[in-house]
Amino acid sequence: MLPSKRGADDLTRFSADNKRTCSGEEATDFLDIWRDLGVEVASKVSRSVVSIGLSDGQTVLYASSGVVIECQSSFTKFVTSASLVRALHDSETNDHTVKIVVRHEEDVAIGFLEEYDLDYEIAVVKVKAILDVYCVPLDHQVQFDPHGRKVVAVGRHIFTLNNDLMVWDKKRQIRRIGVKLLPRPEGSIKIFGDVYPNGVWSELEHGVVSHILRNLVALASFKGESKLRTCTGFFIDYADKCPTILTSASLVRKNDAKIIEGLRIVVLLPNRERCEGKLEHYSLHYNVALVSVKNYTVDCPVDLNSEHLDWSTKLLAVGRCFESGLAMAASGKCTRWSGNLDCKDLQYTACTITKAGIGGPLVAVNGKFVGMNYYNRNMGTPFLWFDLLRGILNYFKTGQTNYMKIIHGSSGLLCKLGCIVKDGEQQPPNR
């Protein structure tokens, strides 16, 4: 049996010593639930539920249950939680070589992510194998009485010796929803929000969209031929010699907050051409990096001027996928949240992004650039205000640590003197 590592979204674990119903009451006879289903229904339920996990060959990195939705002569499909998509993305970002493992009793098959919908929190896994399973008919229409009908939530434990099924008894209202699935293009597990020109992009003025797209880039770092990290970045008004990209130092740093030596940086430009980038400056404390490119003209780079931001203003966290070149935007408002990251200068928005959006700009719907995004899988999107970013850039140029810090109060902008923290003075706050 492989050792397992429980993910934050893995709700399938079940202890034989703590069998409880969803209401919190202990199940006096666990097998009574199966007896109530009847032999035929229980058999179909048992054969329709599988365990789905991510494994690097030694450790189970993520585990969930899945339901059989299609059986053909050459493949079988399962629907599961979109938490699998996020776990797959996180494992790839953290340099794990993982496989999707599907198991039903003694049958084990390697699967792949075929399609998903993050809005409805579902994903479809496909295996090119025929398993002895029961396919759930999705076109079956049933009217549920929300007050009197008892339903059963079923799951299967992954990689246990006896593959016991776990069942919780719960009365709940079932709501049918229309679901659209997104195909999985190259790199699509990194996609978030709305892909240009759809969704929130259509709400912006043409000039705003054009300004964003003309400055938005994707970057990747390579060690030899192996791709290590990907980030978003954007051109800023910084140096006269060559165009400069502001991005996250996650592109070039190790998990222990040291720069990876001997990296090659490739930049996907707004015109979809790729070129070599050069690391010019970085701050590990603030997780900020500057990358320059040659032989490319930027007509109107982003100007990091501070302006008053109304807390009710709709904001866009913008990113670009390095593999596909797709531009993405997730909308939300600035919040008063304080996250679990160490940096007190971080603010949060209600935008939801993936790690592909790290280093991307935070833009108001009127086109004003207000910050740079980081990533937190547990709550919202952390970002740094541009006044601090401007102070960091000035420190790169002059070595001066003092900067004018802008306080975004309800009555307008307030200014006070801030101080840039140098690398080594504190532990790096942003990952």
N, C-alpha and C positions, 0 to 999 in steps of 0.2 A: 504494500500500500504506500502511495506517495504521501509525503507530508504535505499538509495544506496550509495556506496562508490566507486568512479571511480578509476579503475586501470590504470596503465601507458600505457597498451596496448589496452585499451578499446576505440575503435574508432567508436562505434555504437551509441553514444549519438547524439541526433538531437534535435534542438530547433525549435519550431514552429515559433519563432520570427526571425530565422536566417536561412531560407531555402536557401541553395546555391548549385550551381552545383560544380563539382570537379574543374572546371576551375576557381572558385571564383566568377562567375557571379551569381546574384540572380535569382532564378526561379520566373518568373513573374506569372506563373500559375502552382502551384504544381500538380494539378490534370491532367493537360494536358499530363504529362508523362504516367499516367495510361490509359488515353483515347487513346494514341498512341499505346499502347500495344494491345488493343482490349479486348473484354469481356472475351473470352476463355483463352487467354494467361495471362491476369491479374489475373484471378481466379486461374490458375495453379501456378503462381508465388506466390500469396498470401498464398495458401495452402502448398507451399513447404518450406516456410521460418519460422523458429521458433526462439524464444529467449532462450538462454542457460546461466544460471548463477550459481554462487556459493553462497550459503547462509548458515549462521549459525543459521537460524531460526529467527533472529532479523534484520540482516543487509545483504544487497547484497554486497558481497566482490568483485565480478567480474561479468561482463556481456558481452555477445557477441551474435552474431547471428549464426544460423546454417541452413543447407540445408538437407532435407530428401533424403537419398540415398538408403534406403532399407526398405520395409514394408513386414512383414511376419505375420502369424496368431498369433504369440506369442510375437513378439517384433518389434520395429522400430529403425532404425539407422539414425544418423545425422553426417554430417561432419562439422567441425568448425575449428577455428584457434588453433594452438598448444599453443597459449598464455594461453589457459585453463589449459594445463598441468603444466605450470610454476606457474600459480596462485594456482592450487591445491596443488602443492608441497610447495609453500610458506605458504599457510594457514595451512597445516599439520605441517610444521616446527615451526610455531608460535603458536602451541597448539590450533588452531581452530578446532572444530568438524563441518565439513561442509558437505553439500549435493549438488550434481549437480541437478539443477532444470531445466526441459525443459517445455516451455510453448508455446502453440499455441492457441491464442484467449482465450477461457474459459477452455481449456484442460490443466491440469498441471500434470506432471509425474516426478518421481525421476529416474534419470539415473545414469550410471556409465561409467567411462572411459574404453573403450575396447582396443583400439590400437591407435598408433600415429606415426608420423615421424617428428622429430625435424628439419631434414635437409630441408624438404619441407614445414614445418610449418603447418601441418594439424593434426587433431585429430578426432577420431570417438567416439561418445557417443551413448550408447545403452540404451533403456528403454524397460522394459518388460510390455508394454502396447500397445494397438491399438489406434492410434489417427486418427482423421479425417483430413488426410494430403495427399498431392500429392507427389509421389516419382519421383524424377528427374532421367530420364534415362541417366546413365553415359556412355553407349555405343553409344550414339548419336554423329555422326561425322558431324561437321560443319566447312566449310572453311570460315574464316573471312577475309574481306578486311580491312587491318589495317588503311586505310585512309578514307574509305567511310562508314563503317558500324557503326551505333550508337548502343551502348549497355547500359544497365541499371544495376547499382549496387544496390542491395536491402538488407535491414536489418530490424530487428524488435526490437523495444525498449522492455526492460524487465520490467515487473511488473508495467506497467502504467495502468491508469484506462481504457483507450480505446484501448491499444495495437496498436497504430498507426504504420503503416509501414513507413519506411524512405527510400527514393529513391534519388539517385544522378544520374545525367545525365552526361555521360562521353564518349568521343571517345578514344579508346585505342586499342592497338594490343594485341590479345589473343594468348598466347603461351601455347600449350599443352605439358605437361610433363609426363613422366612415373613416377609412384609413387609406392613405396614399403612401406607397413605398417609393423610396428613392433608389435608383440603381447605384451600384458602387463603382464609380469611375476610379481611375488611378489616384490614390491618396485620399479617397473620399472620407475615410475615418477621421480626417482632420478638418472636414468641412463643418462650419457652424453658421447659424443664422440664415440670412437670405443671400443667395448667390446672385451677383450682378447679371442682368439688370432687373431681377425680380424683387418682389416684396418691398422692403423699406427703401430700396434704391429708387423705386418709382415715385416716392414721396418727395425726393430732393430735387431742387432746381438743377437744370442742366449744367450750369457753371460750377455748382458745388461738386457734383459727381465728377466732372471733368478734372477739377483741381485735385480731388482725392486720387483718381486713377492715374494721373500723370506723375504722382509722387510716390505711389505705393509699389513696394518691391517685396520679393521673398528672397531669403538667404538660406544657404545650407553650408555646413562645415564638413570637410572630408579629411580623413586620415588615410592617406593612400587612396584606394578606390572605395573605401567604406564611408558611407554617409553617417555622420554622428548626430548632428542637430539640425533642425530647421527653425526659422523664425520669420516674422514679418519685420519690415523696416520701412522708413520713408525718408525722402530727401529733405534736408533742412538747409536754411541759409546760414552757413557756418564758415566755409573757407572759399577763397577766390581761386586757389590753384586747381582744384578738382572737385567734382560733385561729392557730397558727403551724406552718408546714410546714418540716421539715428536708429538704433535697434537695441536689443537686449544682449547683455554679456552671456546669457545662457547659451548663445551660439558657440562660444569658445571656452567655456569654463567646465571644470569637473564638478562632480557633486560635492567634493570637499573644498570648493571655493578656490581652486587654483586654475590658472590658465593652462589649457592643453597646448603643449608646444608642437610646432611643425604642422599646423593645420593649413589646409587650403580652403579658401572661402569662395563660393560661387554665388553670384547675384543674378536672380531672374528680374530683368528690367521691366518697366511698364510696357515697352514695345515687344515683350516676350522673348527678347534675345537674352543670352546668358553671357556673363563675363566674369573675370576674376576680380575679387575684392581684396582690399588690404585693410587689416586692422590698424587703425591709427591711435585710438585711445580707448581706455576702458576704466570703469569703476566697478570693482567687485562688490563694494558695500551697497551701492545703489542698483547694481545689476544693469549697468548702462554701457553701451559700446558705440564707437563711431567707426564706420567702414567707408573707405573711399573707393571710387571706381575711376577709370580713365576712358577717354574717347567716348564720352556720352554727355549730351547737353540737356540741362534741366532749365526749362523756361521760367518756372515760377515755383521755387522750392518753398517749403513751409516756413513761415515767419513765426518765431516763438514769442509772440507778444501776448501778455496777459490781459484779459478782459473780464469784466464781471460776468459770472455765470449764475443765472437763476437756478435754484435747486429743482425747479419743475421742468427745466429744459430737457427735451428729449435728446439723448446722446446715442452715438453709434460707435461701437467697438469694431474696428475694421482690420481685416487681415487678408493675406494672399497665400494660396497654397503653392508650395515650391514645385510639386510634381505636375499639377494640372494648370497652374497659372490663374485659377479662378479667384476672383475678388469676392470677399464675404463681408457681411455686416450684420451685427446683432444689436438690437436697440434696447434701451432701458434708460433709467434716470439715475442721477447721483443719489447715493444713500448716506445715511448716518452710521452705517455699520462699522464696526471695528473688528477686523479679522484676527486670525491666529498667527499671522506673520509678524516678524519682529520689528519691522520698520514702522516707526510712528508717523512717517511722512506719507504713507500709503492711504489713499482714499478708495472707496468702493463704488461701483455702479451695479445695477441689477442686470446688466448685459451678461449673456452666457456665451462663452467662447470655448474653443479647444486650445491645446498648446500651440497649434499653428498660428494663433493670434498673438502670441507673446512678442512684444516689441512693436506691435502695430499701434496706430494712432487712435486716440479717442477724440471724436469729432462731434460738434454740435450740429443740429440739423440745418443751421444757417451757414455752415461751412467753416466755422471757427475751430481750429485745432486746440484742444484744451489739455491733453495729457498723453501718456504712453502706457499701454496695457501690459499687465502681467497675467498670471494664471493662478486660480485657486479652485480646485475641483469641488470644494465643499460649500462655497458661498460666493456668488457674484464674481465680479472681475476687479481686482485691485489695479490701481494706476497711480502714476506720479504726475502732479501738476506741472505745467510748463514753466512756471516760475522757478521751481527747483531744478528742472532740466536745464533751464537757461543758466542757472548758477553753476551747475556741473560743467556745462560747456565752457563757461568763462574760466573755471578752475583748470580745465584742460589747456586753455590758451595761455593763461597768465600765472597760474599757481595760486591765485587769490581765493581764499575760502569763504569770505563774506559775500553774501548776496541779499537782494531785497526779496523777502518772503511775503507772499500775498496771502492774506486771510480772506477767504470767501465767506463773508458774513451775510446775514439776511438784509442788512441795510446797505450793502455794497462792498467794495474792496477796501481792506485795511492792510497797511504795510508795516512790517517790522524787520529787523535785521536777523538774517539767518546765517548759519555756518555749515559749510560742506564738510562732511565727515570723510577723512581720508581712509584709504584701504589700510587695514591693520589696526585701526583705532577701536573698532568694534567688530563683532562677528557680522559677516554679510547677512543682511536682513531679507533679501528677496531671492527667491528661487524660481 
